Amino acid sequence: MIGYAVFPFDLIPDFFSLIGIVDDVMIFGIVVNWLIQLSPETLKERHKLKG
């Protein structure tokens, strides 16, 4: 979330109520999935992560 503080632009602004928040959640999910993909296999095995 440091990137958001440095570069606080949204795909859809948050003043569009639910839709603006949904894009933030989707981007967060994409980033978490990307981090899991980049993590070492031993860490994935230890925490039983798929990816």
C-alpha positions as CSV (number, residue, x, y, z in Angstrom):
1,M,0.0,0.0,0.0
2,I,3.1,2.2,0.0
3,G,2.6,2.6,-3.7
4,Y,-0.9,3.9,-3.2
5,A,0.4,6.6,-0.8
6,V,3.1,7.6,-3.4
7,F,0.9,7.3,-6.5
8,P,-2.7,7.7,-5.2
9,F,-4.6,7.3,-8.5
10,D,-7.5,4.9,-8.9
11,L,-8.8,3.2,-12.0
12,I,-12.2,4.1,-10.7
13,P,-12.4,7.0,-8.2
14,D,-13.8,6.0,-4.7
15,F,-16.6,8.6,-4.9
16,F,-18.4,6.2,-7.2
17,S,-19.4,4.3,-4.0
18,L,-19.2,0.6,-4.3
19,I,-17.6,0.4,-7.8
20,G,-14.7,2.6,-6.6
21,I,-14.0,0.3,-3.7
22,V,-14.3,-2.9,-5.7
23,D,-11.5,-1.9,-8.0
24,D,-9.2,-1.3,-5.0
25,V,-10.1,-4.8,-3.6
26,M,-9.5,-6.4,-7.0
27,I,-6.1,-4.7,-7.4
28,F,-5.2,-5.7,-3.8
29,G,-6.1,-9.3,-4.7
30,I,-4.0,-9.2,-7.9
31,V,-1.0,-7.9,-5.9
32,V,-1.3,-10.6,-3.2
33,N,-1.6,-13.3,-5.8
34,W,1.5,-11.9,-7.6
35,L,3.4,-11.9,-4.3
36,I,2.4,-15.5,-3.7
37,Q,3.6,-16.5,-7.2
38,L,7.0,-14.8,-6.6
39,S,7.5,-16.4,-3.1
40,P,9.9,-19.3,-2.8
41,E,8.5,-22.9,-3.0
42,T,9.6,-23.7,0.6
43,L,7.5,-20.8,1.9
44,K,4.5,-21.9,-0.1
45,E,4.8,-25.5,1.3
46,R,5.2,-24.3,4.9
47,H,2.0,-22.2,4.7
48,K,0.2,-24.6,2.3
49,L,-0.3,-22.0,-0.4
50,K,-1.1,-22.8,-4.0
51,G,0.5,-21.0,-6.8
